[in-house]
């Protein structure tokens, strides 16, 4: 086996050497492709197929990467891959000329070429371009892998996403669909009167979520800074400033593990709307998801991993207490003390820590017994106050807050509040978070004095929500792992 691998490496090295020799010869002949600065493309492959009746016999100019080549004496075929797919090109010596045809025969798979010619259909019925002129636009000095051979290594695919995009059409289609999802979200929110803003990524206090931040040092000020874990606290400052409806789509950074649903840097969207509450956020979420699915997929029924989910029906709304009662058989409305909560947790083998209060234990029950059942679009409402330090209390139920998490496929897809705008209450909750941090909780919030000052200036009643964009894209594209929806996921470095 070692000998075979060594032989393959020697063959590859020889191929690479030949490609460089070809480039040297082209440069010596004054045909250096890297000196070409532009090429006027008139059409793309799918556009030609879609408008064949209008384009038959007409001249077009396409450009892309040559993925196949069949040389047959005086006439040849090649396939040029562009953004929209592949297009067969017929290349004849009599049309191209003796010298250009010789040059073409030396082209390698992976070279980028421009083709000028007319549209026609071959005898086998394939829409093609009959080349009148070929231009070598870029010389590929590496050898592309075979269609799936050599790309089976997922790690290599992530590290060399540029090769993955070339070789796997479905990867390119998924990433294009992700872009369309983001465009559609922006368009919808803009139509609802929201404005898109940008807030700092480097912050002194990484608040707004329970997560461990990345830390760095800013030399110019000789100060330690953190990468943001959330967008919340700055966006709320803008609500205080009177912008009323704001959103941001941006990267946030959390120093936590890697798995099929987590990447340390990921795309989050948060939006805040003055003069509404978490009910308004539920309506917005339902309408937004339905709109995006219809615009991007053409349907409100999606399938993920063979499971069908219906975005067209009204989304289910259930309180966390009722969900735990339904799936775990425990009614937390009947549990009044921390001791009772601990006892029922032990009875149901739910592990908890000494610092956990009754509300924390309720949440642990939900995670253990309920999340996996939240397959169809579901709003889980009214969380315990202990796990919601930035949320308004529920009138008449001071142990609970006006918060919901949106679930699909058993995943948390969004998190929303009726935002806490009482600065005195907020200071007390920050103090409780500071105490947790002092006790060793490295995901606890910290008091943010400037944010408290903003609340003292006065923030109107506000609804806010955070959407996990990557998970949304995963569901809408039937992509099982987050690294397959992020163009360049975080990977362990390798020795050069």
Secondary structure, 3 states (H helix, E strand, C coil): CHHHHHHHHHHHHHHHHHHHHHHHHHHHCCCCHHHCCCCCCCCCHHHHHHCHHHHECCEEEEEEEEEEEEEECCEEEEEEEECCEEEEEEEEHHHHCHHHHHHHHCCCCCCEEEEEEEEEECCCCCEEEEEEEEEEEECCCCCCCCCCCCCCCHHHHHHCHHHHHHHCHHHHHHHHHHHHHHHHHHHHHHHCCCEECCCCCEECCCCCCCCCCCEEEECCCCEEEEECCCCHHHHHHHHHCCCCEEEEEEEEECCCCCECCECCEEEEEEEEEECCCHHHHHHHHHHHHHHHHHHHHCCCEEEECCEEEECCCCCEEEEHHHHHHHHHCCCHHHCCCHHHHHHHHHHCCCCCCCCCCHHHHHHHHHHHHCHHHCCCCEEEECCEHHHCCCECEECCEEEEECEEEEEECCEEEEEEEEECCCHHHHHHHHHHHHHHHHCCCCCCCCCCHHHHHHHHHCCCCEEEEEEEHHHHHHHHHCCCCHHHCCCCCCCCCCCC
